């Protein structure tokens, strides 16, 4: 059973899909400008969750390379 938050999120997405492509682009641009850090964090969380579900973990070398490329 979906929660109210999930239903609301889906309804907002359906509304987004109903917008013209020009308005969608403008919305995404504003969203990225104002919520970039949250979007990046969520994208990383989703990628990590998917990798965990698929048992695709980084090797020690890949982990070290990833950590070393992070901004300081």
N, CA, C and O atoms as a CHARMM CRD file, in Angstrom:
* protein
*
  288
    1    1 UNK  N      0.84200  -1.17700   0.00000 PROA 1      0.00000
    2    1 UNK  CA     0.00000   0.00000   0.00000 PROA 1      0.00000
    3    1 UNK  C      0.88800   1.24200   0.00000 PROA 1      0.00000
    4    1 UNK  O      1.85200   1.33400   0.76000 PROA 1      0.00000
    5    2 UNK  N      0.54800   2.18700  -0.85900 PROA 2      0.00000
    6    2 UNK  CA     1.34000   3.40400  -0.96800 PROA 2      0.00000
    7    2 UNK  C      0.98700   4.38500   0.13900 PROA 2      0.00000
    8    2 UNK  O     -0.16200   4.48700   0.56700 PROA 2      0.00000
    9    3 UNK  N      2.01400   5.10500   0.59100 PROA 3      0.00000
   10    3 UNK  CA     1.80400   6.12800   1.60700 PROA 3      0.00000
   11    3 UNK  C      1.30900   7.40700   0.93200 PROA 3      0.00000
   12    3 UNK  O      1.36700   7.54600  -0.29000 PROA 3      0.00000
   13    4 UNK  N      0.82600   8.33100   1.75100 PROA 4      0.00000
   14    4 UNK  CA     0.37300   9.61500   1.21800 PROA 4      0.00000
   15    4 UNK  C      1.51400  10.34000   0.50800 PROA 4      0.00000
   16    4 UNK  O      1.29900  10.98500  -0.51800 PROA 4      0.00000
   17    5 UNK  N      2.72800  10.23500   1.05200 PROA 5      0.00000
   18    5 UNK  CA     3.88100  10.88400   0.41400 PROA 5      0.00000
   19    5 UNK  C      4.15000  10.30200  -0.96500 PROA 5      0.00000
   20    5 UNK  O      4.44700  11.03900  -1.90500 PROA 5      0.00000
   21    6 UNK  N      4.04900   8.99300  -1.09100 PROA 6      0.00000
   22    6 UNK  CA     4.27700   8.35400  -2.39100 PROA 6      0.00000
   23    6 UNK  C      3.19600   8.74400  -3.39300 PROA 6      0.00000
   24    6 UNK  O      3.48800   8.96400  -4.56800 PROA 6      0.00000
   25    7 UNK  N      1.96900   8.82700  -2.94200 PROA 7      0.00000
   26    7 UNK  CA     0.85900   9.22200  -3.80900 PROA 7      0.00000
   27    7 UNK  C      1.03500  10.66700  -4.25700 PROA 7      0.00000
   28    7 UNK  O      0.83700  10.98800  -5.42900 PROA 7      0.00000
   29    8 UNK  N      1.40700  11.53700  -3.32400 PROA 8      0.00000
   30    8 UNK  CA     1.62400  12.94200  -3.65300 PROA 8      0.00000
   31    8 UNK  C      2.77100  13.08600  -4.64100 PROA 8      0.00000
   32    8 UNK  O      2.66100  13.83300  -5.61400 PROA 8      0.00000
   33    9 UNK  N      3.87800  12.37400  -4.40000 PROA 9      0.00000
   34    9 UNK  CA     5.02800  12.42500  -5.30200 PROA 9      0.00000
   35    9 UNK  C      4.63300  11.95900  -6.69800 PROA 9      0.00000
   36    9 UNK  O      5.01900  12.58100  -7.68900 PROA 9      0.00000
   37   10 UNK  N      3.88300  10.89000  -6.78700 PROA 10     0.00000
   38   10 UNK  CA     3.45300  10.37800  -8.09000 PROA 10     0.00000
   39   10 UNK  C      2.53600  11.39100  -8.78300 PROA 10     0.00000
   40   10 UNK  O      2.66200  11.61800  -9.98600 PROA 10     0.00000
   41   11 UNK  N      1.63100  11.98800  -8.04100 PROA 11     0.00000
   42   11 UNK  CA     0.71900  12.98500  -8.61900 PROA 11     0.00000
   43   11 UNK  C      1.49700  14.18000  -9.15800 PROA 11     0.00000
   44   11 UNK  O      1.17000  14.70000 -10.22400 PROA 11     0.00000
   45   12 UNK  N      2.51600  14.61700  -8.43600 PROA 12     0.00000
   46   12 UNK  CA     3.34300  15.72000  -8.91500 PROA 12     0.00000
   47   12 UNK  C      4.10300  15.33000 -10.17800 PROA 12     0.00000
   48   12 UNK  O      4.27000  16.14700 -11.08300 PROA 12     0.00000
   49   13 UNK  N      4.55800  14.09600 -10.23600 PROA 13     0.00000
   50   13 UNK  CA     5.25400  13.63300 -11.43600 PROA 13     0.00000
   51   13 UNK  C      4.30000  13.59700 -12.63000 PROA 13     0.00000
   52   13 UNK  O      4.68100  13.99000 -13.73300 PROA 13     0.00000
   53   14 UNK  N      3.09000  13.14000 -12.42900 PROA 14     0.00000
   54   14 UNK  CA     2.09900  13.11500 -13.51300 PROA 14     0.00000
   55   14 UNK  C      1.84000  14.54400 -13.99700 PROA 14     0.00000
   56   14 UNK  O      1.72400  14.78500 -15.19800 PROA 14     0.00000
   57   15 UNK  N      1.75100  15.47900 -13.06700 PROA 15     0.00000
   58   15 UNK  CA     1.57500  16.88300 -13.43200 PROA 15     0.00000
   59   15 UNK  C      2.77000  17.37000 -14.25800 PROA 15     0.00000
   60   15 UNK  O      2.59000  18.03100 -15.28100 PROA 15     0.00000
   61   16 UNK  N      3.97600  17.04900 -13.82000 PROA 16     0.00000
   62   16 UNK  CA     5.18800  17.41100 -14.56100 PROA 16     0.00000
   63   16 UNK  C      5.13500  16.85800 -15.98600 PROA 16     0.00000
   64   16 UNK  O      5.43500  17.57500 -16.94100 PROA 16     0.00000
   65   17 UNK  N      4.76200  15.61100 -16.12900 PROA 17     0.00000
   66   17 UNK  CA     4.68900  14.97700 -17.44300 PROA 17     0.00000
   67   17 UNK  C      3.67100  15.66000 -18.35800 PROA 17     0.00000
   68   17 UNK  O      3.80900  15.61500 -19.58100 PROA 17     0.00000
   69   18 UNK  N      2.65400  16.29200 -17.77400 PROA 18     0.00000
   70   18 UNK  CA     1.61800  16.96300 -18.56400 PROA 18     0.00000
   71   18 UNK  C      2.07400  18.33000 -19.07900 PROA 18     0.00000
   72   18 UNK  O      1.41900  18.91200 -19.94300 PROA 18     0.00000
   73   19 UNK  N      3.17900  18.84100 -18.56200 PROA 19     0.00000
   74   19 UNK  CA     3.67700  20.14700 -18.98100 PROA 19     0.00000
   75   19 UNK  C      4.31100  20.06600 -20.35800 PROA 19     0.00000
   76   19 UNK  O      4.73700  18.99700 -20.79500 PROA 19     0.00000
   77   20 UNK  N      4.37000  21.20500 -21.03800 PROA 20     0.00000
   78   20 UNK  CA     5.06100  21.23400 -22.32400 PROA 20     0.00000
   79   20 UNK  C      6.54900  21.00000 -22.09000 PROA 20     0.00000
   80   20 UNK  O      7.04500  21.18300 -20.97800 PROA 20     0.00000
   81   21 UNK  N      7.24900  20.60000 -23.12900 PROA 21     0.00000
   82   21 UNK  CA     8.67500  20.33000 -22.98500 PROA 21     0.00000
   83   21 UNK  C      9.43800  21.58600 -22.55200 PROA 21     0.00000
   84   21 UNK  O     10.39200  21.50400 -21.77800 PROA 21     0.00000
   85   22 UNK  N      9.01600  22.73100 -23.05000 PROA 22     0.00000
   86   22 UNK  CA     9.67200  23.99300 -22.68400 PROA 22     0.00000
   87   22 UNK  C      9.52200  24.26400 -21.19400 PROA 22     0.00000
   88   22 UNK  O     10.48400  24.67300 -20.54300 PROA 22     0.00000
   89   23 UNK  N      8.35000  24.04700 -20.65300 PROA 23     0.00000
   90   23 UNK  CA     8.11800  24.27700 -19.22900 PROA 23     0.00000
   91   23 UNK  C      8.84100  23.21800 -18.40100 PROA 23     0.00000
   92   23 UNK  O      9.37600  23.52700 -17.33600 PROA 23     0.00000
   93   24 UNK  N      8.86400  21.97300 -18.87700 PROA 24     0.00000
   94   24 UNK  CA     9.61800  20.92800 -18.18300 PROA 24     0.00000
   95   24 UNK  C     11.09700  21.31100 -18.07500 PROA 24     0.00000
   96   24 UNK  O     11.70300  21.17400 -17.01200 PROA 24     0.00000
   97   25 UNK  N     11.66800  21.78800 -19.17700 PROA 25     0.00000
   98   25 UNK  CA    13.07200  22.18800 -19.18300 PROA 25     0.00000
   99   25 UNK  C     13.32300  23.33100 -18.20000 PROA 25     0.00000
  100   25 UNK  O     14.30300  23.30800 -17.45500 PROA 25     0.00000
  101   26 UNK  N     12.45000  24.31600 -18.19700 PROA 26     0.00000
  102   26 UNK  CA    12.60300  25.45800 -17.28800 PROA 26     0.00000
  103   26 UNK  C     12.48800  25.00000 -15.83800 PROA 26     0.00000
  104   26 UNK  O     13.23900  25.46000 -14.97700 PROA 26     0.00000
  105   27 UNK  N     11.54400  24.09200 -15.56600 PROA 27     0.00000
  106   27 UNK  CA    11.37100  23.57000 -14.21400 PROA 27     0.00000
  107   27 UNK  C     12.61300  22.81400 -13.75900 PROA 27     0.00000
  108   27 UNK  O     13.10200  23.01900 -12.64800 PROA 27     0.00000
  109   28 UNK  N     13.12100  21.93400 -14.62800 PROA 28     0.00000
  110   28 UNK  CA    14.30900  21.15500 -14.27600 PROA 28     0.00000
  111   28 UNK  C     15.51800  22.05900 -14.04400 PROA 28     0.00000
  112   28 UNK  O     16.30900  21.82200 -13.13100 PROA 28     0.00000
  113   29 UNK  N     15.65800  23.08300 -14.86500 PROA 29     0.00000
  114   29 UNK  CA    16.77400  24.01000 -14.68700 PROA 29     0.00000
  115   29 UNK  C     16.68600  24.70200 -13.33200 PROA 29     0.00000
  116   29 UNK  O     17.68400  24.80100 -12.61900 PROA 29     0.00000
  117   30 UNK  N     15.50000  25.18000 -12.97700 PROA 30     0.00000
  118   30 UNK  CA    15.33400  25.84400 -11.68700 PROA 30     0.00000
  119   30 UNK  C     15.53400  24.86000 -10.53400 PROA 30     0.00000
  120   30 UNK  O     16.14900  25.19900  -9.52300 PROA 30     0.00000
  121   31 UNK  N     15.01800  23.65800 -10.68800 PROA 31     0.00000
  122   31 UNK  CA    15.18400  22.63500  -9.65400 PROA 31     0.00000
  123   31 UNK  C     16.66700  22.33600  -9.42300 PROA 31     0.00000
  124   31 UNK  O     17.12400  22.26600  -8.28200 PROA 31     0.00000
  125   32 UNK  N     17.40700  22.16200 -10.51200 PROA 32     0.00000
  126   32 UNK  CA    18.83600  21.88200 -10.38200 PROA 32     0.00000
  127   32 UNK  C     19.59500  23.05200  -9.76600 PROA 32     0.00000
  128   32 UNK  O     20.50600  22.84900  -8.96200 PROA 32     0.00000
  129   33 UNK  N     19.22900  24.25900 -10.13700 PROA 33     0.00000
  130   33 UNK  CA    19.91000  25.42800  -9.58600 PROA 33     0.00000
  131   33 UNK  C     19.66700  25.56200  -8.08500 PROA 33     0.00000
  132   33 UNK  O     20.55800  25.97600  -7.34400 PROA 33     0.00000
  133   34 UNK  N     18.47300  25.21600  -7.64200 PROA 34     0.00000
  134   34 UNK  CA    18.11100  25.44300  -6.24600 PROA 34     0.00000
  135   34 UNK  C     18.24100  24.21900  -5.34400 PROA 34     0.00000
  136   34 UNK  O     18.25400  24.34900  -4.12000 PROA 34     0.00000
  137   35 UNK  N     18.33700  23.04200  -5.93600 PROA 35     0.00000
  138   35 UNK  CA    18.37200  21.81000  -5.13300 PROA 35     0.00000
  139   35 UNK  C     19.47100  20.86300  -5.57600 PROA 35     0.00000
  140   35 UNK  O     19.35000  19.65300  -5.38400 PROA 35     0.00000
  141   36 UNK  N     20.53500  21.38000  -6.16200 PROA 36     0.00000
  142   36 UNK  CA    21.58100  20.54200  -6.74100 PROA 36     0.00000
  143   36 UNK  C     22.16300  19.55100  -5.73400 PROA 36     0.00000
  144   36 UNK  O     22.32400  18.37300  -6.05400 PROA 36     0.00000
  145   37 UNK  N     22.47600  20.00600  -4.53300 PROA 37     0.00000
  146   37 UNK  CA    23.10000  19.11300  -3.55400 PROA 37     0.00000
  147   37 UNK  C     22.15100  17.97700  -3.16800 PROA 37     0.00000
  148   37 UNK  O     22.57700  16.82700  -3.06300 PROA 37     0.00000
  149   38 UNK  N     20.88100  18.28300  -2.95600 PROA 38     0.00000
  150   38 UNK  CA    19.91000  17.24900  -2.60100 PROA 38     0.00000
  151   38 UNK  C     19.74800  16.24600  -3.74400 PROA 38     0.00000
  152   38 UNK  O     19.63400  15.04300  -3.50600 PROA 38     0.00000
  153   39 UNK  N     19.73800  16.73900  -4.97500 PROA 39     0.00000
  154   39 UNK  CA    19.58800  15.86600  -6.13800 PROA 39     0.00000
  155   39 UNK  C     20.79400  14.94000  -6.26600 PROA 39     0.00000
  156   39 UNK  O     20.64100  13.74400  -6.51300 PROA 39     0.00000
  157   40 UNK  N     21.99300  15.49700  -6.09800 PROA 40     0.00000
  158   40 UNK  CA    23.20000  14.67100  -6.17600 PROA 40     0.00000
  159   40 UNK  C     23.22600  13.62400  -5.07600 PROA 40     0.00000
  160   40 UNK  O     23.59500  12.47500  -5.32300 PROA 40     0.00000
  161   41 UNK  N     22.83900  14.00600  -3.86400 PROA 41     0.00000
  162   41 UNK  CA    22.79000  13.04600  -2.75700 PROA 41     0.00000
  163   41 UNK  C     21.79200  11.93200  -3.03600 PROA 41     0.00000
  164   41 UNK  O     22.07300  10.76100  -2.78000 PROA 41     0.00000
  165   42 UNK  N     20.62600  12.29500  -3.56000 PROA 42     0.00000
  166   42 UNK  CA    19.60300  11.30000  -3.86200 PROA 42     0.00000
  167   42 UNK  C     20.05800  10.37200  -4.98500 PROA 42     0.00000
  168   42 UNK  O     19.82900   9.16400  -4.92300 PROA 42     0.00000
  169   43 UNK  N     20.70000  10.92900  -6.00700 PROA 43     0.00000
  170   43 UNK  CA    21.19600  10.10300  -7.10700 PROA 43     0.00000
  171   43 UNK  C     22.22800   9.08900  -6.60400 PROA 43     0.00000
  172   43 UNK  O     22.21100   7.92800  -7.01400 PROA 43     0.00000
  173   44 UNK  N     23.11800   9.52400  -5.72400 PROA 44     0.00000
  174   44 UNK  CA    24.10800   8.61400  -5.15500 PROA 44     0.00000
  175   44 UNK  C     23.43100   7.53500  -4.31500 PROA 44     0.00000
  176   44 UNK  O     23.78600   6.36000  -4.40400 PROA 44     0.00000
  177   45 UNK  N     22.44900   7.93800  -3.49200 PROA 45     0.00000
  178   45 UNK  CA    21.72500   6.97500  -2.66400 PROA 45     0.00000
  179   45 UNK  C     21.04200   5.91700  -3.53500 PROA 45     0.00000
  180   45 UNK  O     21.11800   4.72300  -3.24500 PROA 45     0.00000
  181   46 UNK  N     20.37900   6.36000  -4.59600 PROA 46     0.00000
  182   46 UNK  CA    19.66200   5.43100  -5.47800 PROA 46     0.00000
  183   46 UNK  C     20.64700   4.48300  -6.16200 PROA 46     0.00000
  184   46 UNK  O     20.38700   3.28400  -6.26700 PROA 46     0.00000
  185   47 UNK  N     21.77700   5.01900  -6.62800 PROA 47     0.00000
  186   47 UNK  CA    22.78100   4.17000  -7.28600 PROA 47     0.00000
  187   47 UNK  C     23.34100   3.14100  -6.31400 PROA 47     0.00000
  188   47 UNK  O     23.51600   1.97700  -6.67300 PROA 47     0.00000
  189   48 UNK  N     23.62400   3.56300  -5.08800 PROA 48     0.00000
  190   48 UNK  CA    24.15300   2.63100  -4.08700 PROA 48     0.00000
  191   48 UNK  C     23.12000   1.56500  -3.72300 PROA 48     0.00000
  192   48 UNK  O     23.46200   0.39200  -3.57100 PROA 48     0.00000
  193   49 UNK  N     21.87400   1.96800  -3.58500 PROA 49     0.00000
  194   49 UNK  CA    20.80000   1.02000  -3.25600 PROA 49     0.00000
  195   49 UNK  C     20.65500  -0.01900  -4.37000 PROA 49     0.00000
  196   49 UNK  O     20.50000  -1.21000  -4.10200 PROA 49     0.00000
  197   50 UNK  N     20.70800   0.44500  -5.62100 PROA 50     0.00000
  198   50 UNK  CA    20.59200  -0.47500  -6.75600 PROA 50     0.00000
  199   50 UNK  C     21.77600  -1.42800  -6.80000 PROA 50     0.00000
  200   50 UNK  O     21.60300  -2.62400  -7.03900 PROA 50     0.00000
  201   51 UNK  N     22.98000  -0.90600  -6.57000 PROA 51     0.00000
  202   51 UNK  CA    24.17000  -1.75900  -6.56800 PROA 51     0.00000
  203   51 UNK  C     24.06600  -2.81400  -5.47700 PROA 51     0.00000
  204   51 UNK  O     24.43300  -3.97000  -5.69000 PROA 51     0.00000
  205   52 UNK  N     23.56900  -2.42200  -4.30900 PROA 52     0.00000
  206   52 UNK  CA    23.41200  -3.37500  -3.20800 PROA 52     0.00000
  207   52 UNK  C     22.41300  -4.47100  -3.58600 PROA 52     0.00000
  208   52 UNK  O     22.65500  -5.64900  -3.32100 PROA 52     0.00000
  209   53 UNK  N     21.29700  -4.08800  -4.20000 PROA 53     0.00000
  210   53 UNK  CA    20.28800  -5.07200  -4.60800 PROA 53     0.00000
  211   53 UNK  C     20.85200  -6.06000  -5.62300 PROA 53     0.00000
  212   53 UNK  O     20.45800  -7.22600  -5.65500 PROA 53     0.00000
  213   54 UNK  N     21.78000  -5.57900  -6.45400 PROA 54     0.00000
  214   54 UNK  CA    22.35400  -6.42200  -7.49800 PROA 54     0.00000
  215   54 UNK  C     23.67300  -7.06000  -7.06700 PROA 54     0.00000
  216   54 UNK  O     24.34800  -7.70400  -7.87000 PROA 54     0.00000
  217   55 UNK  N     24.03800  -6.87900  -5.78900 PROA 55     0.00000
  218   55 UNK  CA    25.30100  -7.41200  -5.25200 PROA 55     0.00000
  219   55 UNK  C     26.50600  -6.97800  -6.07800 PROA 55     0.00000
  220   55 UNK  O     27.43800  -7.75300  -6.29500 PROA 55     0.00000
  221   56 UNK  N     26.47400  -5.72700  -6.53600 PROA 56     0.00000
  222   56 UNK  CA    27.57800  -5.17200  -7.31800 PROA 56     0.00000
  223   56 UNK  C     28.35200  -4.19300  -6.44700 PROA 56     0.00000
  224   56 UNK  O     28.07600  -2.99300  -6.43900 PROA 56     0.00000
  225   57 UNK  N     29.31300  -4.72000  -5.72400 PROA 57     0.00000
  226   57 UNK  CA    30.09400  -3.89100  -4.82000 PROA 57     0.00000
  227   57 UNK  C     31.43400  -3.55000  -5.46100 PROA 57     0.00000
  228   57 UNK  O     31.93100  -4.28000  -6.31800 PROA 57     0.00000
  229   58 UNK  N     32.01000  -2.42900  -5.03300 PROA 58     0.00000
  230   58 UNK  CA    33.31200  -2.01400  -5.54800 PROA 58     0.00000
  231   58 UNK  C     34.41400  -2.87900  -4.96300 PROA 58     0.00000
  232   58 UNK  O     34.34000  -3.33200  -3.82100 PROA 58     0.00000
  233   59 UNK  N     35.43500  -3.09400  -5.77600 PROA 59     0.00000
  234   59 UNK  CA    36.62400  -3.77000  -5.25800 PROA 59     0.00000
  235   59 UNK  C     37.37100  -2.78000  -4.36700 PROA 59     0.00000
  236   59 UNK  O     37.02500  -1.60000  -4.32100 PROA 59     0.00000
  237   60 UNK  N     38.38400  -3.25600  -3.66800 PROA 60     0.00000
  238   60 UNK  CA    39.18400  -2.36500  -2.81500 PROA 60     0.00000
  239   60 UNK  C     39.83800  -1.27300  -3.64700 PROA 60     0.00000
  240   60 UNK  O     39.91100  -0.12200  -3.21500 PROA 60     0.00000
  241   61 UNK  N     40.31100  -1.62500  -4.83400 PROA 61     0.00000
  242   61 UNK  CA    40.95600  -0.64800  -5.71300 PROA 61     0.00000
  243   61 UNK  C     39.93800   0.39300  -6.20000 PROA 61     0.00000
  244   61 UNK  O     40.22700   1.59000  -6.21000 PROA 61     0.00000
  245   62 UNK  N     38.76000  -0.06400  -6.59700 PROA 62     0.00000
  246   62 UNK  CA    37.71800   0.86300  -7.05500 PROA 62     0.00000
  247   62 UNK  C     37.26900   1.78100  -5.92500 PROA 62     0.00000
  248   62 UNK  O     37.01700   2.96600  -6.14800 PROA 62     0.00000
  249   63 UNK  N     37.16800   1.23800  -4.71500 PROA 63     0.00000
  250   63 UNK  CA    36.78500   2.04000  -3.55700 PROA 63     0.00000
  251   63 UNK  C     37.81200   3.13300  -3.29800 PROA 63     0.00000
  252   63 UNK  O     37.45300   4.28900  -3.07500 PROA 63     0.00000
  253   64 UNK  N     39.08100   2.77100  -3.32800 PROA 64     0.00000
  254   64 UNK  CA    40.14800   3.74600  -3.09800 PROA 64     0.00000
  255   64 UNK  C     40.13200   4.83000  -4.18700 PROA 64     0.00000
  256   64 UNK  O     40.26800   6.01600  -3.88800 PROA 64     0.00000
  257   65 UNK  N     39.96600   4.42000  -5.43500 PROA 65     0.00000
  258   65 UNK  CA    39.93000   5.38100  -6.54500 PROA 65     0.00000
  259   65 UNK  C     38.75300   6.33500  -6.38400 PROA 65     0.00000
  260   65 UNK  O     38.88600   7.53700  -6.61100 PROA 65     0.00000
  261   66 UNK  N     37.60800   5.79800  -5.99500 PROA 66     0.00000
  262   66 UNK  CA    36.42000   6.62500  -5.80300 PROA 66     0.00000
  263   66 UNK  C     36.65200   7.64200  -4.68300 PROA 66     0.00000
  264   66 UNK  O     36.35300   8.82500  -4.84400 PROA 66     0.00000
  265   67 UNK  N     37.17400   7.18800  -3.57400 PROA 67     0.00000
  266   67 UNK  CA    37.41200   8.08000  -2.42700 PROA 67     0.00000
  267   67 UNK  C     38.42600   9.15700  -2.79700 PROA 67     0.00000
  268   67 UNK  O     38.26700  10.31700  -2.41700 PROA 67     0.00000
  269   68 UNK  N     39.44900   8.78300  -3.52400 PROA 68     0.00000
  270   68 UNK  CA    40.48800   9.73300  -3.91100 PROA 68     0.00000
  271   68 UNK  C     39.99700  10.78900  -4.89300 PROA 68     0.00000
  272   68 UNK  O     40.56900  11.87700  -4.94900 PROA 68     0.00000
  273   69 UNK  N     38.96600  10.50500  -5.65900 PROA 69     0.00000
  274   69 UNK  CA    38.46200  11.48600  -6.61700 PROA 69     0.00000
  275   69 UNK  C     37.42200  12.43200  -6.03600 PROA 69     0.00000
  276   69 UNK  O     37.01000  13.38600  -6.69600 PROA 69     0.00000
  277   70 UNK  N     36.99300  12.17100  -4.79100 PROA 70     0.00000
  278   70 UNK  CA    36.01300  13.05300  -4.15100 PROA 70     0.00000
  279   70 UNK  C     36.62900  14.41900  -3.88700 PROA 70     0.00000
  280   70 UNK  O     37.80900  14.52400  -3.55300 PROA 70     0.00000
  281   71 UNK  N     35.81000  15.48100  -4.04100 PROA 71     0.00000
  282   71 UNK  CA    36.34500  16.82100  -3.74100 PROA 71     0.00000
  283   71 UNK  C     36.68300  16.95000  -2.26700 PROA 71     0.00000
  284   71 UNK  O     36.03600  16.33800  -1.41700 PROA 71     0.00000
  285   72 UNK  N     37.69300  17.74200  -1.97000 PROA 72     0.00000
  286   72 UNK  CA    38.13000  17.89800  -0.58500 PROA 72     0.00000
  287   72 UNK  C     37.61700  19.16500   0.00700 PROA 72     0.00000
  288   72 UNK  O     37.89000  19.45800   1.17100 PROA 72     0.00000
